[in-house]
Amino acid sequence: MKLVTTKGDSFVFQISKREKRLLLEVLKLYPLIPAAHHRITRNTDSKQITENQKLLNDALAERTRENKRQLLGMLKEENRFQEADGGYRFTLGPPQTEWLLQVLNDIRVGSWVMLGEPDETKRKTPDLKGEGALYYAAMEFCGYLEMALLNAIECSG
């Protein structure tokens, strides 16, 4: 995926047919971060902490529902992907760019969690057998897409 141009405050990317297929497949994984992964603190002794954790969970669930609604709406838009140059022109406005970054980050971090939170510095490598390969590929592809989106934002600013 490569930024081709900007139209006003919207970004127009060139995306290959393969990248589009992968994007649509990886978006099906959303949401991927387990709700229990978001913790205010590891200490759950206080009633106030428990109440605050419930508020956080509720807010995150609402944000996830809204992202999913927007995601489905975007994918149904007729002119979102226009065939061009053997691939597609993929146009995103500022709101779509922001929430697509959030969705991709959820999938990337969720994939990392599903892989057992690998860390090369601790010699903790991911298990790439079975679903591990899927999560590893999703994590890497989402990182690639996030970098393209962030690069576009940086170049426009």
PyMOL commands that place a pseudoatom at each C-alpha (Angstrom):
pseudoatom trace, name=CA, resn=MET, resi=1, chain=A, elem=C, hetatm=0, pos=[0.000, 0.000, 0.000]
pseudoatom trace, name=CA, resn=LYS, resi=2, chain=A, elem=C, hetatm=0, pos=[1.479, 3.284, -1.106]
pseudoatom trace, name=CA, resn=LEU, resi=3, chain=A, elem=C, hetatm=0, pos=[0.247, 6.853, -0.767]
pseudoatom trace, name=CA, resn=VAL, resi=4, chain=A, elem=C, hetatm=0, pos=[-0.469, 8.158, -4.271]
pseudoatom trace, name=CA, resn=THR, resi=5, chain=A, elem=C, hetatm=0, pos=[-1.938, 11.571, -3.540]
pseudoatom trace, name=CA, resn=THR, resi=6, chain=A, elem=C, hetatm=0, pos=[-4.031, 13.576, -1.135]
pseudoatom trace, name=CA, resn=LYS, resi=7, chain=A, elem=C, hetatm=0, pos=[-7.392, 15.077, -2.015]
pseudoatom trace, name=CA, resn=GLY, resi=8, chain=A, elem=C, hetatm=0, pos=[-8.087, 17.843, 0.451]
pseudoatom trace, name=CA, resn=ASP, resi=9, chain=A, elem=C, hetatm=0, pos=[-7.598, 16.146, 3.781]
pseudoatom trace, name=CA, resn=SER, resi=10, chain=A, elem=C, hetatm=0, pos=[-8.194, 12.620, 2.383]
pseudoatom trace, name=CA, resn=PHE, resi=11, chain=A, elem=C, hetatm=0, pos=[-5.518, 10.098, 1.458]
pseudoatom trace, name=CA, resn=VAL, resi=12, chain=A, elem=C, hetatm=0, pos=[-5.543, 8.099, -1.767]
pseudoatom trace, name=CA, resn=PHE, resi=13, chain=A, elem=C, hetatm=0, pos=[-3.498, 4.900, -1.635]
pseudoatom trace, name=CA, resn=GLN, resi=14, chain=A, elem=C, hetatm=0, pos=[-2.593, 2.416, -4.347]
pseudoatom trace, name=CA, resn=ILE, resi=15, chain=A, elem=C, hetatm=0, pos=[-3.270, -1.051, -2.988]
pseudoatom trace, name=CA, resn=SER, resi=16, chain=A, elem=C, hetatm=0, pos=[-2.663, -4.291, -4.869]
pseudoatom trace, name=CA, resn=LYS, resi=17, chain=A, elem=C, hetatm=0, pos=[-5.371, -6.900, -5.344]
pseudoatom trace, name=CA, resn=ARG, resi=18, chain=A, elem=C, hetatm=0, pos=[-3.498, -9.205, -2.973]
pseudoatom trace, name=CA, resn=GLU, resi=19, chain=A, elem=C, hetatm=0, pos=[-3.181, -6.475, -0.318]
pseudoatom trace, name=CA, resn=LYS, resi=20, chain=A, elem=C, hetatm=0, pos=[-6.903, -5.750, -0.574]
pseudoatom trace, name=CA, resn=ARG, resi=21, chain=A, elem=C, hetatm=0, pos=[-7.742, -9.446, -0.101]
pseudoatom trace, name=CA, resn=LEU, resi=22, chain=A, elem=C, hetatm=0, pos=[-5.388, -9.637, 2.879]
pseudoatom trace, name=CA, resn=LEU, resi=23, chain=A, elem=C, hetatm=0, pos=[-6.813, -6.435, 4.360]
pseudoatom trace, name=CA, resn=LEU, resi=24, chain=A, elem=C, hetatm=0, pos=[-10.366, -7.735, 4.146]
pseudoatom trace, name=CA, resn=GLU, resi=25, chain=A, elem=C, hetatm=0, pos=[-9.343, -11.067, 5.685]
pseudoatom trace, name=CA, resn=VAL, resi=26, chain=A, elem=C, hetatm=0, pos=[-7.313, -9.559, 8.514]
pseudoatom trace, name=CA, resn=LEU, resi=27, chain=A, elem=C, hetatm=0, pos=[-10.127, -7.137, 9.393]
pseudoatom trace, name=CA, resn=LYS, resi=28, chain=A, elem=C, hetatm=0, pos=[-12.344, -10.159, 10.095]
pseudoatom trace, name=CA, resn=LEU, resi=29, chain=A, elem=C, hetatm=0, pos=[-10.157, -10.846, 13.154]
pseudoatom trace, name=CA, resn=TYR, resi=30, chain=A, elem=C, hetatm=0, pos=[-11.315, -7.624, 14.835]
pseudoatom trace, name=CA, resn=PRO, resi=31, chain=A, elem=C, hetatm=0, pos=[-11.630, -7.342, 17.803]
pseudoatom trace, name=CA, resn=LEU, resi=32, chain=A, elem=C, hetatm=0, pos=[-8.739, -9.521, 18.871]
pseudoatom trace, name=CA, resn=ILE, resi=33, chain=A, elem=C, hetatm=0, pos=[-7.372, -8.102, 22.122]
pseudoatom trace, name=CA, resn=PRO, resi=34, chain=A, elem=C, hetatm=0, pos=[-9.032, -9.986, 24.986]
pseudoatom trace, name=CA, resn=ALA, resi=35, chain=A, elem=C, hetatm=0, pos=[-11.007, -7.640, 27.277]
pseudoatom trace, name=CA, resn=ALA, resi=36, chain=A, elem=C, hetatm=0, pos=[-9.091, -8.974, 30.288]
pseudoatom trace, name=CA, resn=HIS, resi=37, chain=A, elem=C, hetatm=0, pos=[-5.853, -7.674, 28.754]
pseudoatom trace, name=CA, resn=HIS, resi=38, chain=A, elem=C, hetatm=0, pos=[-6.811, -4.048, 29.519]
pseudoatom trace, name=CA, resn=ARG, resi=39, chain=A, elem=C, hetatm=0, pos=[-6.216, -3.599, 33.235]
pseudoatom trace, name=CA, resn=ILE, resi=40, chain=A, elem=C, hetatm=0, pos=[-6.126, -0.384, 35.238]
pseudoatom trace, name=CA, resn=THR, resi=41, chain=A, elem=C, hetatm=0, pos=[-3.851, -2.132, 37.713]
pseudoatom trace, name=CA, resn=ARG, resi=42, chain=A, elem=C, hetatm=0, pos=[-2.909, -5.684, 38.630]
pseudoatom trace, name=CA, resn=ASN, resi=43, chain=A, elem=C, hetatm=0, pos=[-4.140, -4.965, 42.166]
pseudoatom trace, name=CA, resn=THR, resi=44, chain=A, elem=C, hetatm=0, pos=[-7.889, -5.664, 42.327]
pseudoatom trace, name=CA, resn=ASP, resi=45, chain=A, elem=C, hetatm=0, pos=[-8.339, -5.414, 46.091]
pseudoatom trace, name=CA, resn=SER, resi=46, chain=A, elem=C, hetatm=0, pos=[-10.106, -2.063, 46.172]
pseudoatom trace, name=CA, resn=LYS, resi=47, chain=A, elem=C, hetatm=0, pos=[-13.812, -1.654, 45.422]
pseudoatom trace, name=CA, resn=GLN, resi=48, chain=A, elem=C, hetatm=0, pos=[-12.962, 1.633, 43.650]
pseudoatom trace, name=CA, resn=ILE, resi=49, chain=A, elem=C, hetatm=0, pos=[-10.466, -0.148, 41.363]
pseudoatom trace, name=CA, resn=THR, resi=50, chain=A, elem=C, hetatm=0, pos=[-13.093, -2.772, 40.531]
pseudoatom trace, name=CA, resn=GLU, resi=51, chain=A, elem=C, hetatm=0, pos=[-15.621, -0.049, 39.678]
pseudoatom trace, name=CA, resn=ASN, resi=52, chain=A, elem=C, hetatm=0, pos=[-13.058, 1.835, 37.588]
pseudoatom trace, name=CA, resn=GLN, resi=53, chain=A, elem=C, hetatm=0, pos=[-12.133, -1.378, 35.762]
pseudoatom trace, name=CA, resn=LYS, resi=54, chain=A, elem=C, hetatm=0, pos=[-15.810, -1.914, 34.916]
pseudoatom trace, name=CA, resn=LEU, resi=55, chain=A, elem=C, hetatm=0, pos=[-16.002, 1.650, 33.542]
pseudoatom trace, name=CA, resn=LEU, resi=56, chain=A, elem=C, hetatm=0, pos=[-12.891, 1.001, 31.435]
pseudoatom trace, name=CA, resn=ASN, resi=57, chain=A, elem=C, hetatm=0, pos=[-14.321, -2.283, 30.133]
pseudoatom trace, name=CA, resn=ASP, resi=58, chain=A, elem=C, hetatm=0, pos=[-17.619, -0.602, 29.247]
pseudoatom trace, name=CA, resn=ALA, resi=59, chain=A, elem=C, hetatm=0, pos=[-15.864, 2.278, 27.444]
pseudoatom trace, name=CA, resn=LEU, resi=60, chain=A, elem=C, hetatm=0, pos=[-13.627, -0.118, 25.516]
pseudoatom trace, name=CA, resn=ALA, resi=61, chain=A, elem=C, hetatm=0, pos=[-16.595, -2.295, 24.548]
pseudoatom trace, name=CA, resn=GLU, resi=62, chain=A, elem=C, hetatm=0, pos=[-18.462, 0.782, 23.265]
pseudoatom trace, name=CA, resn=ARG, resi=63, chain=A, elem=C, hetatm=0, pos=[-15.404, 1.927, 21.281]
pseudoatom trace, name=CA, resn=THR, resi=64, chain=A, elem=C, hetatm=0, pos=[-15.045, -1.571, 19.811]
pseudoatom trace, name=CA, resn=ARG, resi=65, chain=A, elem=C, hetatm=0, pos=[-18.718, -1.641, 18.774]
pseudoatom trace, name=CA, resn=GLU, resi=66, chain=A, elem=C, hetatm=0, pos=[-18.366, 1.777, 17.142]
pseudoatom trace, name=CA, resn=ASN, resi=67, chain=A, elem=C, hetatm=0, pos=[-15.162, 0.781, 15.311]
pseudoatom trace, name=CA, resn=LYS, resi=68, chain=A, elem=C, hetatm=0, pos=[-16.823, -2.394, 14.064]
pseudoatom trace, name=CA, resn=ARG, resi=69, chain=A, elem=C, hetatm=0, pos=[-19.879, -0.438, 12.872]
pseudoatom trace, name=CA, resn=GLN, resi=70, chain=A, elem=C, hetatm=0, pos=[-17.654, 2.033, 11.035]
pseudoatom trace, name=CA, resn=LEU, resi=71, chain=A, elem=C, hetatm=0, pos=[-15.554, -0.778, 9.598]
pseudoatom trace, name=CA, resn=LEU, resi=72, chain=A, elem=C, hetatm=0, pos=[-18.593, -2.544, 8.168]
pseudoatom trace, name=CA, resn=GLY, resi=73, chain=A, elem=C, hetatm=0, pos=[-19.904, 0.753, 6.804]
pseudoatom trace, name=CA, resn=MET, resi=74, chain=A, elem=C, hetatm=0, pos=[-16.607, 1.508, 5.106]
pseudoatom trace, name=CA, resn=LEU, resi=75, chain=A, elem=C, hetatm=0, pos=[-16.369, -1.915, 3.509]
pseudoatom trace, name=CA, resn=LYS, resi=76, chain=A, elem=C, hetatm=0, pos=[-19.888, -1.553, 2.092]
pseudoatom trace, name=CA, resn=GLU, resi=77, chain=A, elem=C, hetatm=0, pos=[-19.183, 1.841, 0.486]
pseudoatom trace, name=CA, resn=GLU, resi=78, chain=A, elem=C, hetatm=0, pos=[-19.277, 1.416, -3.254]
pseudoatom trace, name=CA, resn=ASN, resi=79, chain=A, elem=C, hetatm=0, pos=[-16.413, 3.755, -4.176]
pseudoatom trace, name=CA, resn=ARG, resi=80, chain=A, elem=C, hetatm=0, pos=[-14.005, 2.949, -1.338]
pseudoatom trace, name=CA, resn=PHE, resi=81, chain=A, elem=C, hetatm=0, pos=[-11.890, 0.756, -3.631]
pseudoatom trace, name=CA, resn=GLN, resi=82, chain=A, elem=C, hetatm=0, pos=[-11.691, 1.829, -7.280]
pseudoatom trace, name=CA, resn=GLU, resi=83, chain=A, elem=C, hetatm=0, pos=[-9.855, -0.378, -9.761]
pseudoatom trace, name=CA, resn=ALA, resi=84, chain=A, elem=C, hetatm=0, pos=[-6.715, 1.279, -11.130]
pseudoatom trace, name=CA, resn=ASP, resi=85, chain=A, elem=C, hetatm=0, pos=[-3.300, 0.241, -12.425]
pseudoatom trace, name=CA, resn=GLY, resi=86, chain=A, elem=C, hetatm=0, pos=[-3.799, -3.489, -11.823]
pseudoatom trace, name=CA, resn=GLY, resi=87, chain=A, elem=C, hetatm=0, pos=[-4.930, -2.883, -8.239]
pseudoatom trace, name=CA, resn=TYR, resi=88, chain=A, elem=C, hetatm=0, pos=[-7.129, -0.409, -6.451]
pseudoatom trace, name=CA, resn=ARG, resi=89, chain=A, elem=C, hetatm=0, pos=[-7.208, 3.198, -5.352]
pseudoatom trace, name=CA, resn=PHE, resi=90, chain=A, elem=C, hetatm=0, pos=[-8.178, 3.158, -1.689]
pseudoatom trace, name=CA, resn=THR, resi=91, chain=A, elem=C, hetatm=0, pos=[-9.383, 6.508, -0.312]
pseudoatom trace, name=CA, resn=LEU, resi=92, chain=A, elem=C, hetatm=0, pos=[-9.565, 7.352, 3.389]
pseudoatom trace, name=CA, resn=GLY, resi=93, chain=A, elem=C, hetatm=0, pos=[-10.630, 10.577, 5.075]
pseudoatom trace, name=CA, resn=PRO, resi=94, chain=A, elem=C, hetatm=0, pos=[-9.240, 11.626, 8.463]
pseudoatom trace, name=CA, resn=PRO, resi=95, chain=A, elem=C, hetatm=0, pos=[-11.916, 9.824, 10.568]
pseudoatom trace, name=CA, resn=GLN, resi=96, chain=A, elem=C, hetatm=0, pos=[-11.536, 6.568, 8.585]
pseudoatom trace, name=CA, resn=THR, resi=97, chain=A, elem=C, hetatm=0, pos=[-7.754, 6.785, 8.850]
pseudoatom trace, name=CA, resn=GLU, resi=98, chain=A, elem=C, hetatm=0, pos=[-7.919, 7.251, 12.622]
pseudoatom trace, name=CA, resn=TRP, resi=99, chain=A, elem=C, hetatm=0, pos=[-10.275, 4.396, 13.376]
pseudoatom trace, name=CA, resn=LEU, resi=100, chain=A, elem=C, hetatm=0, pos=[-8.620, 2.092, 10.812]
pseudoatom trace, name=CA, resn=LEU, resi=101, chain=A, elem=C, hetatm=0, pos=[-5.367, 2.682, 12.697]
pseudoatom trace, name=CA, resn=GLN, resi=102, chain=A, elem=C, hetatm=0, pos=[-7.161, 1.738, 15.931]
pseudoatom trace, name=CA, resn=VAL, resi=103, chain=A, elem=C, hetatm=0, pos=[-8.611, -1.428, 14.398]
pseudoatom trace, name=CA, resn=LEU, resi=104, chain=A, elem=C, hetatm=0, pos=[-5.291, -2.470, 12.841]
pseudoatom trace, name=CA, resn=ASN, resi=105, chain=A, elem=C, hetatm=0, pos=[-3.497, -1.819, 16.121]
pseudoatom trace, name=CA, resn=ASP, resi=106, chain=A, elem=C, hetatm=0, pos=[-6.036, -3.957, 17.995]
pseudoatom trace, name=CA, resn=ILE, resi=107, chain=A, elem=C, hetatm=0, pos=[-5.428, -6.806, 15.565]
pseudoatom trace, name=CA, resn=ARG, resi=108, chain=A, elem=C, hetatm=0, pos=[-1.636, -6.356, 15.691]
pseudoatom trace, name=CA, resn=VAL, resi=109, chain=A, elem=C, hetatm=0, pos=[-1.448, -6.240, 19.488]
pseudoatom trace, name=CA, resn=GLY, resi=110, chain=A, elem=C, hetatm=0, pos=[-4.107, -8.944, 19.815]
pseudoatom trace, name=CA, resn=SER, resi=111, chain=A, elem=C, hetatm=0, pos=[-2.067, -11.183, 17.518]
pseudoatom trace, name=CA, resn=TRP, resi=112, chain=A, elem=C, hetatm=0, pos=[0.983, -10.557, 19.694]
pseudoatom trace, name=CA, resn=VAL, resi=113, chain=A, elem=C, hetatm=0, pos=[-1.051, -11.521, 22.787]
pseudoatom trace, name=CA, resn=MET, resi=114, chain=A, elem=C, hetatm=0, pos=[-2.396, -14.651, 21.032]
pseudoatom trace, name=CA, resn=LEU, resi=115, chain=A, elem=C, hetatm=0, pos=[1.213, -15.596, 20.190]
pseudoatom trace, name=CA, resn=GLY, resi=116, chain=A, elem=C, hetatm=0, pos=[2.064, -15.547, 23.897]
pseudoatom trace, name=CA, resn=GLU, resi=117, chain=A, elem=C, hetatm=0, pos=[3.574, -12.034, 23.920]
pseudoatom trace, name=CA, resn=PRO, resi=118, chain=A, elem=C, hetatm=0, pos=[6.872, -13.000, 22.274]
pseudoatom trace, name=CA, resn=ASP, resi=119, chain=A, elem=C, hetatm=0, pos=[9.952, -10.981, 23.201]
pseudoatom trace, name=CA, resn=GLU, resi=120, chain=A, elem=C, hetatm=0, pos=[13.298, -11.554, 21.491]
pseudoatom trace, name=CA, resn=THR, resi=121, chain=A, elem=C, hetatm=0, pos=[15.172, -9.818, 24.319]
pseudoatom trace, name=CA, resn=LYS, resi=122, chain=A, elem=C, hetatm=0, pos=[13.870, -12.510, 26.677]
pseudoatom trace, name=CA, resn=ARG, resi=123, chain=A, elem=C, hetatm=0, pos=[14.346, -15.258, 24.068]
pseudoatom trace, name=CA, resn=LYS, resi=124, chain=A, elem=C, hetatm=0, pos=[10.597, -15.815, 24.079]
pseudoatom trace, name=CA, resn=THR, resi=125, chain=A, elem=C, hetatm=0, pos=[9.780, -16.740, 20.483]
pseudoatom trace, name=CA, resn=PRO, resi=126, chain=A, elem=C, hetatm=0, pos=[6.316, -17.150, 19.004]
pseudoatom trace, name=CA, resn=ASP, resi=127, chain=A, elem=C, hetatm=0, pos=[4.888, -20.584, 18.289]
pseudoatom trace, name=CA, resn=LEU, resi=128, chain=A, elem=C, hetatm=0, pos=[4.253, -20.507, 14.554]
pseudoatom trace, name=CA, resn=LYS, resi=129, chain=A, elem=C, hetatm=0, pos=[2.426, -23.839, 14.391]
pseudoatom trace, name=CA, resn=GLY, resi=130, chain=A, elem=C, hetatm=0, pos=[-1.290, -23.934, 13.633]
pseudoatom trace, name=CA, resn=GLU, resi=131, chain=A, elem=C, hetatm=0, pos=[-3.022, -20.629, 14.338]
pseudoatom trace, name=CA, resn=GLY, resi=132, chain=A, elem=C, hetatm=0, pos=[0.306, -19.128, 15.397]
pseudoatom trace, name=CA, resn=ALA, resi=133, chain=A, elem=C, hetatm=0, pos=[1.250, -18.652, 11.746]
pseudoatom trace, name=CA, resn=LEU, resi=134, chain=A, elem=C, hetatm=0, pos=[-2.033, -16.811, 11.112]
pseudoatom trace, name=CA, resn=TYR, resi=135, chain=A, elem=C, hetatm=0, pos=[-1.500, -14.477, 14.068]
pseudoatom trace, name=CA, resn=TYR, resi=136, chain=A, elem=C, hetatm=0, pos=[2.116, -13.840, 13.113]
pseudoatom trace, name=CA, resn=ALA, resi=137, chain=A, elem=C, hetatm=0, pos=[1.144, -12.978, 9.531]
pseudoatom trace, name=CA, resn=ALA, resi=138, chain=A, elem=C, hetatm=0, pos=[-1.706, -10.744, 10.764]
pseudoatom trace, name=CA, resn=MET, resi=139, chain=A, elem=C, hetatm=0, pos=[0.619, -8.984, 13.201]
pseudoatom trace, name=CA, resn=GLU, resi=140, chain=A, elem=C, hetatm=0, pos=[3.203, -8.270, 10.508]
pseudoatom trace, name=CA, resn=PHE, resi=141, chain=A, elem=C, hetatm=0, pos=[0.656, -7.216, 7.865]
pseudoatom trace, name=CA, resn=CYS, resi=142, chain=A, elem=C, hetatm=0, pos=[-1.123, -4.856, 10.274]
pseudoatom trace, name=CA, resn=GLY, resi=143, chain=A, elem=C, hetatm=0, pos=[2.233, -3.332, 11.194]
pseudoatom trace, name=CA, resn=TYR, resi=144, chain=A, elem=C, hetatm=0, pos=[2.941, -2.780, 7.487]
pseudoatom trace, name=CA, resn=LEU, resi=145, chain=A, elem=C, hetatm=0, pos=[-0.449, -1.089, 6.957]
pseudoatom trace, name=CA, resn=GLU, resi=146, chain=A, elem=C, hetatm=0, pos=[-0.092, 1.033, 10.091]
pseudoatom trace, name=CA, resn=MET, resi=147, chain=A, elem=C, hetatm=0, pos=[3.284, 2.287, 8.884]
pseudoatom trace, name=CA, resn=ALA, resi=148, chain=A, elem=C, hetatm=0, pos=[1.778, 3.240, 5.496]
pseudoatom trace, name=CA, resn=LEU, resi=149, chain=A, elem=C, hetatm=0, pos=[-1.037, 5.154, 7.216]
pseudoatom trace, name=CA, resn=LEU, resi=150, chain=A, elem=C, hetatm=0, pos=[1.263, 6.868, 9.700]
pseudoatom trace, name=CA, resn=ASN, resi=151, chain=A, elem=C, hetatm=0, pos=[3.682, 7.788, 6.913]
pseudoatom trace, name=CA, resn=ALA, resi=152, chain=A, elem=C, hetatm=0, pos=[0.797, 9.376, 4.973]
pseudoatom trace, name=CA, resn=ILE, resi=153, chain=A, elem=C, hetatm=0, pos=[-0.231, 11.386, 8.049]
pseudoatom trace, name=CA, resn=GLU, resi=154, chain=A, elem=C, hetatm=0, pos=[3.356, 12.530, 8.599]
pseudoatom trace, name=CA, resn=CYS, resi=155, chain=A, elem=C, hetatm=0, pos=[3.838, 13.499, 4.966]
pseudoatom trace, name=CA, resn=SER, resi=156, chain=A, elem=C, hetatm=0, pos=[0.626, 15.537, 4.937]
pseudoatom trace, name=CA, resn=GLY, resi=157, chain=A, elem=C, hetatm=0, pos=[1.457, 17.451, 8.099]
for i in range(1, 157): cmd.bond("trace and resi %d" % i, "trace and resi %d" % (i + 1))
show_as sticks, trace
zoom trace
